[in-house]
Amino acid sequence: MDLDRSALQQIVFTAFVAAAVDGFIDDDEITAINGFAQNHWKMEWGPLQTFLRDVDDHVVEFYQTLGEEDLEERLFNQILPQLNLGSKSLLLELLTNLMQADQEIEQAEVRILERLKKSL
């Protein structure tokens, strides 16, 4: 699937948020997400590292503004509705890879994956 920069940013951002649902992001998860971004990156968009830093800043801001709101609910109520069906399918594939990357499957990750599948 050919993604535009905005769709790639949404998928990568959502993957980082979902990966952090267990409290931290494992190095293998970071590598998998960065690899996904690199595979879909187009040179005319500029430096990939700048894009990844911007996404990281957005993730930090997301967590700083989370407050008492449940992360999973915010993910499904505010972020996922912005993704089209193709982007959700790619996100599902990426999240499945992330679950395998750190070789630990957390209950929260399974819940997110199942809810995402139901939204397709």
NUFI-705301 format. One record per residue: residue number from 1; x, y, z of N, C-alpha, C, O in turn; residue in one letter. Coordinates in steps of 0.001 Angstrom, whole numbers. Example, Ala and Ser with C-alpha at 12.3 -4.5 7.8 and 13.67 -1.06 7.14 Angstrom:
NUFI-705301
node vexfi: 1; nX: 13190; nY: -5690; nZ: 7800; caX: 12300; caY: -4500; caZ: 7800; cX: 13200; cY: -3300; cZ: 7800; oX: 14236; oY: -3319; oZ: 8465; zadren: A
node vexfi: 2; nX: 12850; nY: -2250; nZ: 7080; caX: 13670; caY: -1060; caZ: 7140; cX: 12900; cY: 30; cZ: 7870; oX: 13409; oY: 1138; oZ: 8039; zadren: S
END
This chain:
NUFI-705301
node vexfi: 1; nX: 849; nY: -1184; nZ: 0; caX: 0; caY: 0; caZ: 0; cX: 889; cY: 1240; cZ: 0; oX: 1849; oY: 1335; oZ: 766; zadren: M
node vexfi: 2; nX: 557; nY: 2173; nZ: -861; caX: 1305; caY: 3420; caZ: -950; cX: 689; cY: 4429; cZ: 18; oX: -472; oY: 4813; oZ: -125; zadren: D
node vexfi: 3; nX: 1471; nY: 4847; nZ: 991; caX: 994; caY: 5771; caZ: 2021; cX: 1450; cY: 7187; cZ: 1728; oX: 2522; oY: 7405; oZ: 1164; zadren: L
node vexfi: 4; nX: 619; nY: 8152; nZ: 2120; caX: 1119; caY: 9517; caZ: 2114; cX: 1783; cY: 9771; cZ: 3475; oX: 1654; oY: 8968; oZ: 4399; zadren: D
node vexfi: 5; nX: 2479; nY: 10874; nZ: 3578; caX: 3258; caY: 11166; caZ: 4794; cX: 2372; cY: 11236; cZ: 6033; oX: 2753; oY: 10753; oZ: 7099; zadren: R
node vexfi: 6; nX: 1208; nY: 11828; nZ: 5896; caX: 291; caY: 11971; caZ: 7024; cX: -197; cY: 10610; cZ: 7528; oX: -250; oY: 10380; oZ: 8737; zadren: S
node vexfi: 7; nX: -550; nY: 9719; nZ: 6616; caX: -1005; caY: 8383; caZ: 7010; cX: 120; cY: 7614; cZ: 7696; oX: -106; oY: 6929; oZ: 8694; zadren: A
node vexfi: 8; nX: 1337; nY: 7732; nZ: 7154; caX: 2477; caY: 7064; caZ: 7778; cX: 2699; cY: 7609; cZ: 9183; oX: 2966; oY: 6849; oZ: 10114; zadren: L
node vexfi: 9; nX: 2589; nY: 8920; nZ: 9336; caX: 2776; caY: 9527; caZ: 10651; cX: 1731; cY: 9011; cZ: 11638; oX: 2065; oY: 8711; oZ: 12784; zadren: Q
node vexfi: 10; nX: 489; nY: 8904; nZ: 11215; caX: -565; caY: 8411; caZ: 12100; cX: -322; cY: 6960; cZ: 12506; oX: -507; oY: 6600; oZ: 13668; zadren: Q
node vexfi: 11; nX: 90; nY: 6133; nZ: 11556; caX: 338; caY: 4721; caZ: 11856; cX: 1511; cY: 4579; cZ: 12814; oX: 1419; oY: 3847; oZ: 13799; zadren: I
node vexfi: 12; nX: 2607; nY: 5268; nZ: 12538; caX: 3802; caY: 5172; caZ: 13386; cX: 3501; cY: 5716; cZ: 14782; oX: 3889; oY: 5108; oZ: 15779; zadren: V
node vexfi: 13; nX: 2823; nY: 6843; nZ: 14859; caX: 2443; caY: 7411; caZ: 16154; cX: 1588; cY: 6427; cZ: 16943; oX: 1858; oY: 6169; oZ: 18116; zadren: F
node vexfi: 14; nX: 564; nY: 5881; nZ: 16307; caX: -338; caY: 4951; caZ: 16983; cX: 397; cY: 3698; cZ: 17428; oX: 117; oY: 3164; oZ: 18501; zadren: T
node vexfi: 15; nX: 1329; nY: 3226; nZ: 16622; caX: 2115; caY: 2046; caZ: 16997; cX: 2960; cY: 2325; cZ: 18234; oX: 3050; oY: 1478; oZ: 19124; zadren: A
node vexfi: 16; nX: 3581; nY: 3503; nZ: 18302; caX: 4371; caY: 3849; caZ: 19492; cX: 3490; cY: 3947; cZ: 20731; oX: 3871; oY: 3471; oZ: 21800; zadren: F
node vexfi: 17; nX: 2319; nY: 4556; nZ: 20599; caX: 1399; caY: 4665; caZ: 21737; cX: 959; cY: 3277; cZ: 22189; oX: 961; oY: 2983; oZ: 23384; zadren: V
node vexfi: 18; nX: 586; nY: 2430; nZ: 21248; caX: 147; caY: 1076; caZ: 21592; cX: 1287; cY: 256; cZ: 22191; oX: 1067; oY: -532; oZ: 23110; zadren: A
node vexfi: 19; nX: 2495; nY: 435; nZ: 21678; caX: 3646; caY: -311; caZ: 22205; cX: 3944; cY: 75; cZ: 23645; oX: 4469; oY: -731; oZ: 24413; zadren: A
node vexfi: 20; nX: 3611; nY: 1299; nZ: 24010; caX: 3903; caY: 1786; caZ: 25364; cX: 2805; cY: 1450; cZ: 26366; oX: 2897; oY: 1834; oZ: 27532; zadren: A
node vexfi: 21; nX: 1779; nY: 745; nZ: 25934; caX: 649; caY: 459; caZ: 26815; cX: 1065; cY: -383; cZ: 28021; oX: 398; oY: -356; oZ: 29056; zadren: V
node vexfi: 22; nX: 2155; nY: -1125; nZ: 27895; caX: 2637; caY: -1942; caZ: 29017; cX: 3600; cY: -1175; cZ: 29923; oX: 4171; oY: -1752; oZ: 30849; zadren: D
node vexfi: 23; nX: 3783; nY: 109; nZ: 29666; caX: 4604; caY: 933; caZ: 30544; cX: 5929; cY: 1367; cZ: 29954; oX: 6530; oY: 2332; oZ: 30428; zadren: G
node vexfi: 24; nX: 6394; nY: 680; nZ: 28935; caX: 7638; caY: 1086; caZ: 28278; cX: 7664; cY: 522; cZ: 26864; oX: 6880; oY: -359; oZ: 26513; zadren: F
node vexfi: 25; nX: 8581; nY: 1049; nZ: 26065; caX: 8752; caY: 568; caZ: 24700; cX: 10094; cY: -146; cZ: 24625; oX: 11145; oY: 456; oZ: 24847; zadren: I
node vexfi: 26; nX: 10049; nY: -1409; nZ: 24315; caX: 11230; caY: -2253; caZ: 24203; cX: 12057; cY: -1839; cZ: 22980; oX: 11502; oY: -1364; oZ: 21989; zadren: D
node vexfi: 27; nX: 13372; nY: -2016; nZ: 23047; caX: 14246; caY: -1675; caZ: 21915; cX: 13846; cY: -2408; cZ: 20639; oX: 13919; oY: -1843; oZ: 19548; zadren: D
node vexfi: 28; nX: 13419; nY: -3673; nZ: 20774; caX: 13001; caY: -4429; caZ: 19591; cX: 11735; cY: -3843; cZ: 18972; oX: 11557; oY: -3885; oZ: 17755; zadren: D
node vexfi: 29; nX: 10861; nY: -3299; nZ: 19810; caX: 9656; caY: -2645; caZ: 19301; cX: 10025; cY: -1364; cZ: 18556; oX: 9473; oY: -1075; oZ: 17494; zadren: E
node vexfi: 30; nX: 10950; nY: -608; nZ: 19109; caX: 11414; caY: 616; caZ: 18444; cX: 12016; cY: 277; cZ: 17088; oX: 11733; oY: 941; oZ: 16091; zadren: I
node vexfi: 31; nX: 12841; nY: -752; nZ: 17056; caX: 13468; caY: -1181; caZ: 15802; cX: 12413; cY: -1578; cZ: 14774; oX: 12528; oY: -1231; oZ: 13598; zadren: T
node vexfi: 32; nX: 11389; nY: -2303; nZ: 15214; caX: 10328; caY: -2737; caZ: 14299; cX: 9541; cY: -1546; cZ: 13752; oX: 9240; oY: -1494; oZ: 12559; zadren: A
node vexfi: 33; nX: 9212; nY: -599; nZ: 14612; caX: 8456; caY: 582; caZ: 14165; cX: 9308; cY: 1433; cZ: 13225; oX: 8827; oY: 1880; oZ: 12184; zadren: I
node vexfi: 34; nX: 10560; nY: 1654; nZ: 13585; caX: 11451; caY: 2436; caZ: 12725; cX: 11645; cY: 1753; cZ: 11373; oX: 11698; oY: 2418; oZ: 10339; zadren: N
node vexfi: 35; nX: 11750; nY: 425; nZ: 11385; caX: 11882; caY: -328; caZ: 10135; cX: 10654; cY: -173; cZ: 9255; oX: 10768; oY: -19; oZ: 8039; zadren: G
node vexfi: 36; nX: 9485; nY: -214; nZ: 9871; caX: 8236; caY: -4; caZ: 9135; cX: 8244; cY: 1383; cZ: 8490; oX: 7928; oY: 1532; oZ: 7310; zadren: F
node vexfi: 37; nX: 8609; nY: 2390; nZ: 9278; caX: 8652; caY: 3760; caZ: 8755; cX: 9638; cY: 3859; cZ: 7596; oX: 9343; oY: 4480; oZ: 6575; zadren: A
node vexfi: 38; nX: 10787; nY: 3257; nZ: 7755; caX: 11807; caY: 3310; caZ: 6707; cX: 11319; cY: 2623; cZ: 5428; oX: 11581; oY: 3106; oZ: 4327; zadren: Q
node vexfi: 39; nX: 10611; nY: 1500; nZ: 5571; caX: 10105; caY: 777; caZ: 4399; cX: 9070; cY: 1572; cZ: 3612; oX: 8907; oY: 1359; oZ: 2411; zadren: N
node vexfi: 40; nX: 8375; nY: 2479; nZ: 4275; caX: 7324; caY: 3249; caZ: 3618; cX: 7735; cY: 4697; cZ: 3338; oX: 6945; oY: 5476; oZ: 2805; zadren: H
node vexfi: 41; nX: 8965; nY: 5053; nZ: 3696; caX: 9441; caY: 6429; caZ: 3565; cX: 9774; cY: 6760; cZ: 2116; oX: 10303; oY: 5926; oZ: 1381; zadren: W
node vexfi: 42; nX: 9457; nY: 7993; nZ: 1714; caX: 9807; caY: 8488; caZ: 383; cX: 10832; cY: 9600; cZ: 548; oX: 10665; oY: 10494; oZ: 1377; zadren: K
node vexfi: 43; nX: 11872; nY: 9538; nZ: -233; caX: 12984; caY: 10485; caZ: -120; cX: 12527; cY: 11944; cZ: -248; oX: 13102; oY: 12827; oZ: 387; zadren: M
node vexfi: 44; nX: 11507; nY: 12199; nZ: -1058; caX: 11064; caY: 13581; caZ: -1258; cX: 10428; cY: 14190; cZ: -9; oX: 10169; oY: 15393; oZ: 30; zadren: E
node vexfi: 45; nX: 10177; nY: 13375; nZ: 1005; caX: 9622; caY: 13881; caZ: 2259; cX: 10693; cY: 14467; cZ: 3173; oX: 10369; oY: 15052; oZ: 4206; zadren: W
node vexfi: 46; nX: 11942; nY: 14319; nZ: 2812; caX: 13020; caY: 14838; caZ: 3647; cX: 13629; cY: 13750; cZ: 4510; oX: 13420; oY: 12564; oZ: 4253; zadren: G
node vexfi: 47; nX: 14390; nY: 14144; nZ: 5540; caX: 15090; caY: 13167; caZ: 6380; cX: 14126; cY: 12349; cZ: 7253; oX: 13255; oY: 12900; oZ: 7926; zadren: P
node vexfi: 48; nX: 14302; nY: 11049; nZ: 7225; caX: 13488; caY: 10152; caZ: 8045; cX: 13679; cY: 10441; cZ: 9529; oX: 12719; oY: 10375; oZ: 10296; zadren: L
node vexfi: 49; nX: 14902; nY: 10762; nZ: 9945; caX: 15169; caY: 11010; caZ: 11366; cX: 14380; cY: 12210; cZ: 11891; oX: 13941; oY: 12210; oZ: 13041; zadren: Q
node vexfi: 50; nX: 14201; nY: 13221; nZ: 11060; caX: 13392; caY: 14377; caZ: 11462; cX: 11946; cY: 13952; cZ: 11674; oX: 11306; oY: 14351; oZ: 12647; zadren: T
node vexfi: 51; nX: 11446; nY: 13150; nZ: 10765; caX: 10085; caY: 12616; caZ: 10882; cX: 9925; cY: 11825; cZ: 12180; oX: 8949; oY: 12016; oZ: 12906; zadren: F
node vexfi: 52; nX: 10871; nY: 10946; nZ: 12473; caX: 10790; caY: 10118; caZ: 13681; cX: 10879; cY: 10966; cZ: 14948; oX: 10209; oY: 10667; oZ: 15936; zadren: L
node vexfi: 53; nX: 11698; nY: 12019; nZ: 14930; caX: 11766; caY: 12931; caZ: 16085; cX: 10436; cY: 13652; cZ: 16287; oX: 9982; oY: 13833; oZ: 17417; zadren: R
node vexfi: 54; nX: 9818; nY: 14061; nZ: 15181; caX: 8512; caY: 14723; caZ: 15273; cX: 7460; cY: 13781; cZ: 15861; oX: 6645; oY: 14188; oZ: 16689; zadren: D
node vexfi: 55; nX: 7485; nY: 12529; nZ: 15431; caX: 6547; caY: 11541; caZ: 15976; cX: 6820; cY: 11342; cZ: 17460; oX: 5887; oY: 11274; oZ: 18260; zadren: V
node vexfi: 56; nX: 8091; nY: 11248; nZ: 17832; caX: 8454; caY: 11073; caZ: 19237; cX: 7936; cY: 12244; cZ: 20078; oX: 7399; oY: 12039; oZ: 21167; zadren: D
node vexfi: 57; nX: 8097; nY: 13455; nZ: 19576; caX: 7580; caY: 14633; caZ: 20286; cX: 6064; cY: 14541; cZ: 20465; oX: 5531; oY: 14891; oZ: 21517; zadren: D
node vexfi: 58; nX: 5389; nY: 14071; nZ: 19437; caX: 3934; caY: 13922; caZ: 19484; cX: 3531; cY: 12858; cZ: 20516; oX: 2544; oY: 13034; oZ: 21231; zadren: H
node vexfi: 59; nX: 4281; nY: 11768; nZ: 20594; caX: 4008; caY: 10712; caZ: 21580; cX: 4183; cY: 11261; cZ: 22996; oX: 3348; oY: 11013; oZ: 23866; zadren: V
node vexfi: 60; nX: 5261; nY: 12002; nZ: 23227; caX: 5505; caY: 12598; caZ: 24548; cX: 4354; cY: 13533; cZ: 24912; oX: 3846; oY: 13486; oZ: 26032; zadren: V
node vexfi: 61; nX: 3944; nY: 14378; nZ: 23975; caX: 2827; caY: 15293; caZ: 24214; cX: 1543; cY: 14522; cZ: 24524; oX: 778; oY: 14913; oZ: 25405; zadren: E
node vexfi: 62; nX: 1313; nY: 13440; nZ: 23805; caX: 131; caY: 12606; caZ: 24040; cX: 97; cY: 12124; cZ: 25488; oX: -934; oY: 12216; oZ: 26155; zadren: F
node vexfi: 63; nX: 1224; nY: 11612; nZ: 25967; caX: 1266; caY: 11098; caZ: 27337; cX: 1187; cY: 12215; cZ: 28371; oX: 599; oY: 12025; oZ: 29436; zadren: Y
node vexfi: 64; nX: 1764; nY: 13367; nZ: 28078; caX: 1715; caY: 14486; caZ: 29019; cX: 304; cY: 15035; cZ: 29175; oX: -41; oY: 15563; oZ: 30233; zadren: Q
node vexfi: 65; nX: -506; nY: 14919; nZ: 28144; caX: -1870; caY: 15443; caZ: 28198; cX: -2901; cY: 14369; cZ: 28517; oX: -4100; oY: 14646; oZ: 28519; zadren: T
node vexfi: 66; nX: -2455; nY: 13165; nZ: 28784; caX: -3371; caY: 12050; caZ: 29029; cX: -4164; cY: 12231; cZ: 30310; oX: -5363; oY: 11958; oZ: 30343; zadren: L
node vexfi: 67; nX: -3508; nY: 12687; nZ: 31358; caX: -4189; caY: 12898; caZ: 32632; cX: -4822; cY: 11625; cZ: 33151; oX: -4197; oY: 10565; oZ: 33149; zadren: G
node vexfi: 68; nX: -6066; nY: 11731; nZ: 33598; caX: -6790; caY: 10592; caZ: 34161; cX: -7446; cY: 9725; cZ: 33086; oX: -7956; oY: 8643; oZ: 33375; zadren: E
node vexfi: 69; nX: -7426; nY: 10203; nZ: 31866; caX: -8073; caY: 9473; caZ: 30782; cX: -7350; cY: 8155; cZ: 30524; oX: -6122; oY: 8088; oZ: 30590; zadren: E
node vexfi: 70; nX: -8107; nY: 7124; nZ: 30233; caX: -7556; caY: 5811; caZ: 29933; cX: -6881; cY: 5834; cZ: 28563; oX: -7472; oY: 6283; oZ: 27580; zadren: D
node vexfi: 71; nX: -5652; nY: 5353; nZ: 28506; caX: -4877; caY: 5360; caZ: 27269; cX: -5602; cY: 4612; cZ: 26162; oX: -5713; oY: 5108; oZ: 25041; zadren: L
node vexfi: 72; nX: -6086; nY: 3440; nZ: 26467; caX: -6743; caY: 2619; caZ: 25453; cX: -7986; cY: 3313; cZ: 24897; oX: -8229; oY: 3285; oZ: 23691; zadren: E
node vexfi: 73; nX: -8766; nY: 3930; nZ: 25772; caX: -9971; caY: 4628; caZ: 25317; cX: -9617; cY: 5832; cZ: 24452; oX: -10277; oY: 6092; oZ: 23446; zadren: E
node vexfi: 74; nX: -8590; nY: 6559; nZ: 24837; caX: -8179; caY: 7717; caZ: 24030; cX: -7691; cY: 7253; cZ: 22662; oX: -7963; oY: 7892; oZ: 21646; zadren: R
node vexfi: 75; nX: -6978; nY: 6151; nZ: 22649; caX: -6485; caY: 5583; caZ: 21400; cX: -7649; cY: 5259; cZ: 20468; oX: -7606; oY: 5581; oZ: 19281; zadren: L
node vexfi: 76; nX: -8682; nY: 4626; nZ: 21003; caX: -9806; caY: 4201; caZ: 20166; cX: -10819; cY: 5304; cZ: 19888; oX: -11527; oY: 5247; oZ: 18883; zadren: F
node vexfi: 77; nX: -10900; nY: 6285; nZ: 20742; caX: -11885; caY: 7352; caZ: 20539; cX: -11351; cY: 8533; cZ: 19745; oX: -12112; oY: 9199; oZ: 19042; zadren: N
node vexfi: 78; nX: -10047; nY: 8804; nZ: 19846; caX: -9500; caY: 10001; caZ: 19207; cX: -8543; cY: 9714; cZ: 18058; oX: -8509; oY: 10460; oZ: 17080; zadren: Q
node vexfi: 79; nX: -7774; nY: 8653; nZ: 18165; caX: -6721; caY: 8427; caZ: 17177; cX: -7163; cY: 7493; cZ: 16057; oX: -7052; oY: 7838; oZ: 14881; zadren: I
node vexfi: 80; nX: -7660; nY: 6320; nZ: 16412; caX: -8016; caY: 5338; caZ: 15393; cX: -9106; cY: 5796; cZ: 14426; oX: -9061; oY: 5412; oZ: 13257; zadren: L
node vexfi: 81; nX: -10083; nY: 6601; nZ: 14856; caX: -11081; caY: 7067; caZ: 13890; cX: -10481; cY: 7901; cZ: 12748; oX: -11115; oY: 8063; oZ: 11706; zadren: P
node vexfi: 82; nX: -9287; nY: 8420; nZ: 12933; caX: -8633; caY: 9214; caZ: 11894; cX: -8015; cY: 8347; cZ: 10800; oX: -7654; oY: 8855; oZ: 9738; zadren: Q
node vexfi: 83; nX: -7891; nY: 7039; nZ: 11050; caX: -7245; caY: 6140; caZ: 10094; cX: -8269; cY: 5520; cZ: 9154; oX: -9351; oY: 5120; oZ: 9582; zadren: L
node vexfi: 84; nX: -7922; nY: 5441; nZ: 7868; caX: -8806; caY: 4755; caZ: 6933; cX: -8585; cY: 3243; cZ: 7045; oX: -7705; oY: 2793; oZ: 7780; zadren: N
node vexfi: 85; nX: -9375; nY: 2474; nZ: 6325; caX: -9330; caY: 1020; caZ: 6424; cX: -7950; cY: 461; cZ: 6070; oX: -7454; oY: -440; oZ: 6746; zadren: L
node vexfi: 86; nX: -7335; nY: 988; nZ: 5021; caX: -6009; caY: 521; caZ: 4622; cX: -4962; cY: 791; cZ: 5687; oX: -4112; oY: -57; oZ: 5960; zadren: G
node vexfi: 87; nX: -5023; nY: 1972; nZ: 6287; caX: -4077; caY: 2319; caZ: 7352; cX: -4298; cY: 1451; cZ: 8581; oX: -3339; oY: 1034; oZ: 9229; zadren: S
node vexfi: 88; nX: -5566; nY: 1175; nZ: 8906; caX: -5855; caY: 295; caZ: 10043; cX: -5317; cY: -1111; cZ: 9800; oX: -4806; oY: -1753; oZ: 10718; zadren: K
node vexfi: 89; nX: -5434; nY: -1584; nZ: 8570; caX: -4910; caY: -2914; caZ: 8237; cX: -3395; cY: -2963; cZ: 8394; oX: -2854; oY: -3929; oZ: 8932; zadren: S
node vexfi: 90; nX: -2712; nY: -1920; nZ: 7925; caX: -1258; caY: -1854; caZ: 8093; cX: -880; cY: -1756; cZ: 9564; oX: 91; oY: -2372; oZ: 10005; zadren: L
node vexfi: 91; nX: -1645; nY: -986; nZ: 10317; caX: -1395; caY: -862; caZ: 11752; cX: -1575; cY: -2210; cZ: 12440; oX: -779; oY: -2572; oZ: 13307; zadren: L
node vexfi: 92; nX: -2599; nY: -2948; nZ: 12069; caX: -2832; caY: -4273; caZ: 12641; cX: -1635; cY: -5185; cZ: 12382; oX: -1186; oY: -5901; oZ: 13277; zadren: L
node vexfi: 93; nX: -1129; nY: -5154; nZ: 11172; caX: 48; caY: -5951; caZ: 10819; cX: 1262; cY: -5519; cZ: 11645; oX: 1998; oY: -6359; oZ: 12162; zadren: E
node vexfi: 94; nX: 1463; nY: -4218; nZ: 11763; caX: 2598; caY: -3694; caZ: 12527; cX: 2477; cY: -4057; cZ: 14002; oX: 3461; oY: -4470; oZ: 14615; zadren: L
node vexfi: 95; nX: 1289; nY: -3910; nZ: 14580; caX: 1110; caY: -4239; caZ: 15997; cX: 1320; cY: -5727; cZ: 16261; oX: 1852; oY: -6106; oZ: 17304; zadren: L
node vexfi: 96; nX: 905; nY: -6560; nZ: 15326; caX: 1155; caY: -8000; caZ: 15457; cX: 2656; cY: -8261; cZ: 15481; oX: 3138; oY: -9062; oZ: 16281; zadren: T
node vexfi: 97; nX: 3391; nY: -7587; nZ: 14607; caX: 4854; caY: -7722; caZ: 14592; cX: 5475; cY: -7211; cZ: 15888; oX: 6446; oY: -7786; oZ: 16380; zadren: N
node vexfi: 98; nX: 4918; nY: -6132; nZ: 16443; caX: 5449; caY: -5578; caZ: 17695; cX: 5265; cY: -6551; cZ: 18849; oX: 6149; oY: -6699; oZ: 19693; zadren: L
node vexfi: 99; nX: 4124; nY: -7208; nZ: 18879; caX: 3874; caY: -8169; caZ: 19953; cX: 4898; cY: -9300; cZ: 19910; oX: 5307; oY: -9823; oZ: 20946; zadren: M
node vexfi: 100; nX: 5299; nY: -9662; nZ: 18714; caX: 6288; caY: -10723; caZ: 18559; cX: 7707; cY: -10206; cZ: 18778; oX: 8595; oY: -10971; oZ: 19155; zadren: Q
node vexfi: 101; nX: 7924; nY: -8917; nZ: 18546; caX: 9270; caY: -8342; caZ: 18621; cX: 9866; cY: -8429; cZ: 20011; oX: 11032; oY: -8792; oZ: 20168; zadren: A
node vexfi: 102; nX: 9066; nY: -8094; nZ: 21031; caX: 9625; caY: -8117; caZ: 22386; cX: 9423; cY: -9462; cZ: 23081; oX: 9812; oY: -9638; oZ: 24236; zadren: D
node vexfi: 103; nX: 8815; nY: -10401; nZ: 22373; caX: 8614; caY: -11769; caZ: 22861; cX: 7839; cY: -11819; cZ: 24172; oX: 7938; oY: -12786; oZ: 24927; zadren: Q
node vexfi: 104; nX: 7068; nY: -10767; nZ: 24433; caX: 6191; caY: -10726; caZ: 25599; cX: 4843; cY: -10205; cZ: 25135; oX: 4750; oY: -9125; oZ: 24552; zadren: E
node vexfi: 105; nX: 3807; nY: -10976; nZ: 25397; caX: 2476; caY: -10558; caZ: 24990; cX: 1710; cY: -10136; cZ: 26231; oX: 1359; oY: -10955; oZ: 27080; zadren: I
node vexfi: 106; nX: 1461; nY: -8841; nZ: 26313; caX: 749; caY: -8262; caZ: 27449; cX: -753; cY: -8289; cZ: 27175; oX: -1182; oY: -8186; oZ: 26026; zadren: E
node vexfi: 107; nX: -1536; nY: -8425; nZ: 28221; caX: -2994; caY: -8455; caZ: 28084; cX: -3521; cY: -7177; cZ: 27429; oX: -4435; oY: -7233; oZ: 26606; zadren: Q
node vexfi: 108; nX: -2953; nY: -6037; nZ: 27787; caX: -3391; caY: -4764; caZ: 27194; cX: -3122; cY: -4740; cZ: 25689; oX: -3923; oY: -4206; oZ: 24921; zadren: A
node vexfi: 109; nX: -2000; nY: -5318; nZ: 25271; caX: -1685; caY: -5378; caZ: 23841; cX: -2699; cY: -6248; cZ: 23105; oX: -3140; oY: -5908; oZ: 22007; zadren: E
node vexfi: 110; nX: -3060; nY: -7361; nZ: 23713; caX: -4044; caY: -8262; caZ: 23107; cX: -5392; cY: -7553; cZ: 22971; oX: -6052; oY: -7667; oZ: 21937; zadren: V
node vexfi: 111; nX: -5801; nY: -6823; nZ: 24010; caX: -7068; caY: -6080; caZ: 23963; cX: -7069; cY: -5065; cZ: 22819; oX: -8047; oY: -4953; oZ: 22080; zadren: R
node vexfi: 112; nX: -5973; nY: -4335; nZ: 22683; caX: -5877; caY: -3339; caZ: 21609; cX: -5952; cY: -4021; cZ: 20249; oX: -6655; oY: -3555; oZ: 19353; zadren: I
node vexfi: 113; nX: -5233; nY: -5114; nZ: 20101; caX: -5229; caY: -5848; caZ: 18837; cX: -6629; cY: -6365; cZ: 18504; oX: -7076; oY: -6251; oZ: 17363; zadren: L
node vexfi: 114; nX: -7311; nY: -6921; nZ: 19476; caX: -8662; caY: -7449; caZ: 19255; cX: -9643; cY: -6333; cZ: 18903; oX: -10469; oY: -6494; oZ: 18005; zadren: E
node vexfi: 115; nX: -9556; nY: -5225; nZ: 19594; caX: -10451; caY: -4096; caZ: 19291; cX: -10175; cY: -3535; cZ: 17898; oX: -11099; oY: -3152; oZ: 17180; zadren: R
node vexfi: 116; nX: -8900; nY: -3490; nZ: 17524; caX: -8547; caY: -3009; caZ: 16195; cX: -9099; cY: -3951; cZ: 15126; oX: -9624; oY: -3494; oZ: 14110; zadren: L
node vexfi: 117; nX: -8988; nY: -5247; nZ: 15344; caX: -9533; caY: -6227; caZ: 14392; cX: -11032; cY: -6024; cZ: 14214; oX: -11540; oY: -6097; oZ: 13095; zadren: K
node vexfi: 118; nX: -11736; nY: -5771; nZ: 15303; caX: -13190; caY: -5575; caZ: 15235; cX: -13561; cY: -4304; cZ: 14481; oX: -14659; oY: -4206; oZ: 13933; zadren: K
node vexfi: 119; nX: -12659; nY: -3339; nZ: 14450; caX: -12966; caY: -2074; caZ: 13769; cX: -12741; cY: -2150; cZ: 12262; oX: -13068; oY: -1211; oZ: 11536; zadren: S
node vexfi: 120; nX: -12189; nY: -3257; nZ: 11794; caX: -11920; caY: -3404; caZ: 10355; cX: -13160; cY: -3864; cZ: 9602; oX: -13114; oY: -4038; oZ: 8384; zadren: L
END
